[in-house]
Every structure is written in structure tokens, then in C-alpha cells.
Amino acid sequence: MNQTVNEVKSIYSGFVAKHYDRSMSHFFARLKKKAFSASSLKKGDRVLVFCCGTGLDFPHLLKKIGNEGSIVGVDFSEFMLKQAQKKIEKKKWTNIQLINADVTNFNDASMGKFDAGVCTLGMSIIPDFYKAS
Ligand SMILES: C[S@@+](CC[C@H](N)C(=O)[O-])C[C@H]1O[C@@H](n2cnc3c(N)ncnc32)[C@H](O)[C@@H]1O
């Protein structure tokens, strides 16, 4: 993959971000449901979601971790995060924090520890994906 960070960012800008859920959610909803329900995530877990996009993983995660768990979603597209924020407000989720950052350069010790890290449909499009691991 030879795309630069700016090229990837520009893909996930206005139009794509706005229509992402409508065009993508049905493709992966079943697989996400299967994968997350088979995961070892449990009630109360704190989960870091890399490349969270519009937050399509959040409902699946919340089903596993419950209201007592929490999620930190990281993405470098302000447009995708805006859609995620709308979803959080609409659903009245109070245990999700969003951070605008590049996951290849995200090392905020003040965030503390997480029980799990999740990245769906993200690693393959990160130009320097080794840095995100
Ligand atoms: C295909 S979307 C996947 C979104 C979500 N995980 C899902 O399953 O719907 C890829 C996301 O990765 C984000 N992304 C790509 N490279 C990134 C990086 N280096 N740091 C943060 N976010 C990144 C994009 O902005 C985009 O929101």
C-alpha cells in the first residue's frame, strides 16, 4: 500500500464520512456481530478502538462490555469522528471517548491501561501499519 497519510485522510473526508454507514454497514454487520460475540471481551472491559471511524463497532462492543465498560475511539479523520460523535449523542452513550489522533503516533501514557485493543477494517489502509501495532 503506497498511499500517504494525507491521501488516506482525504479519502475519509466529507462525502465518504457522511455516507460511510449507509454504504458500508450492511457489508460487515453480520461479520462484526459474529466476531465480537465470539471475542473474549467481558463486562467492564476498557477497550481502545484504533481507526474507529464512524463508530460502527461501538454497538457490538457495548453489548459485550456493558455500561460498566468503556471505549476510547481513535481516528485521524475529523469527519469520521464527527459522525461517531453524532451516533454517541443519538444513542446517549456515556462511556465512549473519541480522540483525534494518528494511531501510528499515539502513545499517550496518561490514558492508562486497556483490557483490549480493536481495529476493524483499519490496518490494511494505514500506510505505515507496523507503527500502529
Ligand atoms: C475503512 S474505515 C474503518 C472504520 C471502522 N473501523 C469500521 O469498521 O467501520 C478506516 C478508518 O481508519 C482511519 N485511519 C486510517 N489510518 C489511520 C491512522 N494512521 N490513524 C488514525 N486513523 C486512521 C480512517 O480515517 C478511517 O476512519
The ligand as a MOL file (V3000), in Angstrom:
LIG
                    3D

  0  0  0     0  0            999 V3000
M  V30 BEGIN CTAB
M  V30 COUNTS 27 29 0 0 0
M  V30 BEGIN ATOM
M  V30 1 C -12.3960 1.6400 6.4580 0
M  V30 2 S -12.5290 2.7980 7.7980 0 CHG=1
M  V30 3 C -12.9340 1.6810 9.1280 0
M  V30 4 C -13.7080 2.3660 10.2220 0
M  V30 5 C -14.2810 1.4150 11.2800 0
M  V30 6 N -13.2400 0.7080 11.9950 0
M  V30 7 C -15.2650 0.4420 10.6760 0
M  V30 8 O -15.0580 -0.7670 10.7860 0
M  V30 9 O -16.2460 0.8990 10.0820 0 CHG=-1
M  V30 10 C -10.8390 3.1810 8.1270 0
M  V30 11 C -10.6410 4.2790 9.1650 0
M  V30 12 O -9.2580 4.3030 9.5280 0
M  V30 13 C -8.8870 5.6390 9.7620 0
M  V30 14 N -7.4060 5.6950 9.6890 0
M  V30 15 C -6.6070 5.2650 8.6960 0
M  V30 16 N -5.3110 5.4370 9.0030 0
M  V30 17 C -5.2940 5.9990 10.2520 0
M  V30 18 C -4.2570 6.4240 11.1240 0
M  V30 19 N -2.9610 6.3110 10.7830 0
M  V30 20 N -4.5900 6.9530 12.3210 0
M  V30 21 C -5.9060 7.0830 12.6750 0
M  V30 22 N -6.9290 6.7010 11.8850 0
M  V30 23 C -6.6350 6.1650 10.6900 0
M  V30 24 C -9.6260 6.4100 8.6830 0
M  V30 25 O -9.7300 7.7780 8.9840 0
M  V30 26 C -10.9690 5.6720 8.6780 0
M  V30 27 O -11.8800 6.2740 9.5490 0
M  V30 END ATOM
M  V30 BEGIN BOND
M  V30 1 1 1 2
M  V30 2 1 2 3
M  V30 3 1 2 10
M  V30 4 1 3 4
M  V30 5 1 4 5
M  V30 6 1 5 6
M  V30 7 1 5 7
M  V30 8 2 7 8
M  V30 9 1 7 9
M  V30 10 1 10 11
M  V30 11 1 11 12
M  V30 12 1 11 26
M  V30 13 1 12 13
M  V30 14 1 13 14
M  V30 15 1 13 24
M  V30 16 1 14 15
M  V30 17 1 14 23
M  V30 18 2 15 16
M  V30 19 1 16 17
M  V30 20 1 17 18
M  V30 21 2 17 23
M  V30 22 1 18 19
M  V30 23 2 18 20
M  V30 24 1 20 21
M  V30 25 2 21 22
M  V30 26 1 22 23
M  V30 27 1 24 25
M  V30 28 1 24 26
M  V30 29 1 26 27
M  V30 END BOND
M  V30 END CTAB
M  END
